Amino acid sequence: MQTDRRSFLKIASATPAALSAQIAPPGASGGVPWPRRFAGVQLQQIAFPLGGIAAGSISLGGRGQLRDWEIFNRPDKGNAPNYALPAIWAQVGDRKPVAKIAEARYLPPYEGSSGLGSNNMPGMPRMDTAVFTGSYPMAHIDFRDRRLPVRLSLEAFTPIFPLDADESGLPVAILRYKVSNPANVPAKVALCYSIDNVVDKGDGRTNEEKTSGALHGLVMSNPGLAGDHELKGDFTLAALGDGEVSFWRGWPKGRWWNSPMLFWDEFSAKGRLEKEPDPRNAVGAVSIRKEIPAGGSADFTFILAWHFPNRTPGRCGWHSDKGDEKTLIGNYYSTRFKDSWSAAEYLATNLPVLEKKTRAFVQAMRDSTLPGAVKDAAMSNISTLATTTSFRTSDGEFHGFEGVNDKQGCCHGSCTHVWNYESTTAMVYPTLARSLRNAVFGHMMDERGAIHFRETLPTKGARSGLAAADGQMGQIMKAYLDWRLWGDRAWLKKIYPAVKKSIEFCWVPGGWDANKDGVMEGAQHNTYDVEFYGPNPMCGIYYLGALRAGEELAKASGDAAFAKECRGLYERGRQWIEANLFNGEYFIQKVQGTKKSTVAKALISDMGSEDTENPEYQMGNGCLVDQLIGQYQAEVCGLGPLVSEAMIEKTLKSIYQYNYKREMFDHECVQRTYILNDEAGLVVCDYGKGTRPHIPFPYYGEVFTGLEHATASHLIYAGMAAEGMECFVNVRMRYDGQRRNPWNEAECGHHYARAMSAWSGILALTGFVYHAPEKKLILKPQHKLTELKCFWSTASGWGTFELGSAGLRINVEDGFLDLAEVELAKRSVKLPEPVRIAPGQPYKIA
């Protein structure tokens, strides 16, 4: 399904509501609505992660099938049990019953040595069509079928809502089928879910029947596995609620394909599972049967839960010290629940509250007047936190790969120079962001103040990688962001000495700014996996941002002398960069080689130039898409402009002019290909204006969605809303369900962390900044507006606000918001005395 991008050139710098109104469904005026709907060939690539934050996931496919079972402490694309499928049986009045697999039909290709094979019974009758609606963390599928006498839909989700990483981190998924009876007579309906025991293979697997209140199900395990086996654990398939529930602990055991045939004979006859087979195999089945009155409807709810505690570095792909590959690092969720049944019980007991909060989160975003593409990008990329990119060890600490390969994590270590870009964790799960920061300024930092950009597990003082200039500077800025969102003076007192030390590391002999002039000239390892030699805008402006963050943190810590020192260096560096790196259109690099022997320890990798005096792999005079990444971070942090605002604006216009490609037919890229043919996007570095080095830095011709989201947000911050929105839309159009999975933005691996920079689009459009220490809220939408309604969050609470002709109204959904001052685009309001806004107590400012 193609969309005309040219229509976006007509979008003026209008109100958010107007921008949103101009983003129509694909095929109309060209846009990305939210929630998004997919049908036909667009269902092919959909894999919607179900599972809690940092707890593993099972993905819901576009047809309604379960795919990519990644609950076993590692990525596992393509993994699925031999049989894992829902079935529906319906009889209206005395008519002949109809039974089908409760999924849409298979989509091409059908190629294979045995066709589509026999697993999951692809040759059995299925639903005619499906329409998939995704509004993460909730998915909805409407099925249609000519022969089925009732109507079927599916709602699938895991409780996920802001701030509470524990309650959003349950190892569970909910599959709620809704059946409507359009007939004028009652209908008997049954839904049955079958799953082959997932706990390893072989005859030692057992399925145990369990009941607890309204929860009835099977617990699948494998008692023969040793306690330290990587797959030791269990899985629950359960029905929740009323109705006639029947079980088979296993399908009939048989040769050839007798087993699925005999199961189908049983279920399709009466819509229930009667006498249990003996002997039986390990494919357990749970059936719910209800009678639905004429014109009525009923829900059929299944719960999936898992418990696999034996996470090790070696299995998931995390770097460890030699000998620690099989050391148990565990899963946090397994310390909360003794087994999967306990997790399912907890969910069943608390589902009303958890579901209410989840729906409130989704509804807050649905009701927002922001453009659909921004909402889609921001919400869809939260799913990365629920994939195997992210996990929490048994001590509760949060860790993240850069992304994941099909069977192992890709690029371990909560990599500073990648996780720098994203804004989702700080704004949606600030406790997880603080966990990352505690690691960075704790065991990831050496005695000199160098932050090694990759973390080793288990943490015994070991580190991997080296110090990345952009990674270290960005983390200093993020420490300021955390302080601003929390206002926690005890935490600041604890972390400030390490932050100060990390800034001082810039000045060591042979370091990034050895002559202490506010300009980075040394060997600067960075996110492009090489070192830049000499002053450059990416690392240099990041450094300015770190100095400004250091100044503010020093002031808050009562360290006036260091605050003054940071400010002085910032001013000197800013003036030099403006005078020497800006070429009239954008900022460039002044390549300055150096003798390797003079470079400080842990600053040079083995991936960059072997000749450091005449270095290869530089950006030179190219127009780098993230040359202003430090300024982007400053906007998110509320630090203001780091260099001339006129230069910032001109540079962003140049990036839009040079890096933005409206089609890729003539674009040359010998590197990894993330975008091609008629697709539009922002390339990493463009040399149309400047001469390309003979050997430029890696990835220069590629397109990264994480950089696109950040740049699009920065364009909006700078008042170029139409251009920024065009970039947001282009990204999400490429993830259309046919070409790519909308819930998997890839870079170096699936579910790439950098793409969570998408949340910044919300911050940019609203101009949202919160200073917890001052109880000050700033709302300055970056373009003209009439009426604005949007989601907001801080470390203490979340909710919605409405800003328009009637003034400002702040609603708190959960937690609280302390407020003493509000700064709007044209006025500031100081409250007579601070207030704490709580749920159900909206606060208004006329």
Secondary structure by P-SEA (a helix, b strand, c coil): cccccccccccccccaaaaaaacccccccccccccccccccccccbbbbbcccccbbbbbccccccccccccccccccccccccbbbbbbbccccbbbbcccccccccccccccccccccccccccccbbbbbbcccbbbbbbbbccccbbbbbbbbccccccccccccccbbbbbbbbbbcccbbbbbbbbbbbcccccccccbbbbbbbcccccbbbbbbcccccccccccbbbbbcccccbbbbbccccccccaaaaaaaaaaaaacccccccccccccbbbbbbbbbbccccbbbbbbbbbbbbcccccccccccccccccccccccaaaaacccaaaaaaaaaaaaaaaaaaaaaaaaaaaaccccaaaaaaaaaacccccccccccccccbbbbcccccccccccccccccccccccccccccaaaaaaaaaaaacccccccccccccccccccccccccccaaaaaaaaaaaaaaaaacccaaaaaacaaaaaaaaacccccccccccccccccccccccccccccccccaaaaaaaaaaaaaaaaaaaacaaaaaaaaaaaaaaaaaaaaaccccccbbbbbbbbbbccccccccccccccccccccccccccccccccaaaaaaaaaacccccccaaaaaaaaaaaaacccccccccccccccccccccccccccccccccccccccccccccccaaaaaaaaaaaaaacaaaaaaaaaaaaaaaaccccccccccccccccccccccccaaaaaaacccccccccbbbbbcccccccccccccccccccccccccccbbbbbccbbbbbcccccccccccccbbbbbcccbbbbcc
